[in-house]
């Protein structure tokens, strides 16, 4: 089952630029809305892949932060 997210996009010159609202750092562009959506999917998949690599190497420890 695919997760559902919000694609925010805007026109920048001849390009449509977009981001996945719920996932910081996932941005892309395309000349058409269809191309932008394909590129956003690719960017999201790359982010997930990199995240898995980082998690395997990352160390963890608890930390207290002020409320």
C-alpha positions as CSV (number, residue, x, y, z in Angstrom):
1,X,0.0,0.0,0.0
2,X,1.4,3.4,-0.9
3,X,1.6,6.2,1.6
4,X,-0.3,9.4,0.7
5,X,1.4,12.8,0.9
6,X,0.8,16.3,-0.2
7,X,2.8,17.7,-3.2
8,X,3.1,21.5,-3.0
9,X,4.3,23.0,-6.3
10,X,4.8,26.4,-7.9
11,X,5.9,27.8,-11.2
12,X,9.5,29.1,-11.5
13,X,10.1,30.3,-15.0
14,X,9.5,27.4,-17.4
15,X,9.6,24.8,-14.6
16,X,7.3,23.5,-12.0
17,X,9.1,23.1,-8.7
18,X,7.7,21.0,-5.9
19,X,8.2,19.5,-2.5
20,X,6.5,16.8,-0.4
21,X,5.0,18.8,2.4
22,X,5.2,16.1,5.0
23,X,8.7,15.0,4.3
24,X,11.3,17.8,4.7
25,X,14.1,17.8,2.0
26,X,12.2,16.0,-0.8
27,X,12.2,18.6,-3.6
28,X,12.3,18.3,-7.4
29,X,11.2,20.0,-10.6
30,X,9.7,19.2,-14.0
31,X,8.5,20.9,-17.1
32,X,5.0,19.3,-16.7
33,X,3.0,18.3,-13.6
34,X,3.4,14.6,-14.7
35,X,7.2,15.0,-15.0
36,X,7.3,16.7,-11.6
37,X,5.3,13.9,-10.0
38,X,7.7,11.3,-11.5
39,X,10.7,13.2,-10.3
40,X,9.2,13.7,-6.8
41,X,8.6,9.9,-6.6
42,X,12.3,9.3,-7.5
43,X,13.5,11.9,-5.0
44,X,11.4,10.3,-2.3
45,X,12.7,6.8,-3.1
46,X,16.3,8.1,-3.0
47,X,15.7,9.7,0.4
48,X,14.3,6.4,1.8
49,X,17.3,4.5,0.5
50,X,19.8,7.0,1.9
51,X,17.9,7.0,5.2
52,X,18.2,3.2,5.5
53,X,22.0,3.4,4.9
54,X,22.4,6.2,7.6
55,X,20.3,4.2,10.1
56,X,22.6,1.2,9.7
57,X,25.6,3.3,10.5
58,X,24.1,5.6,13.1
59,X,24.7,5.3,16.8
60,X,21.9,6.1,19.2
61,X,21.7,7.5,22.8
62,X,18.9,9.1,24.8
63,X,18.9,12.9,25.2
64,X,16.8,15.2,27.3
65,X,15.5,18.4,25.6
66,X,13.6,21.2,27.2
67,X,9.9,21.3,26.6
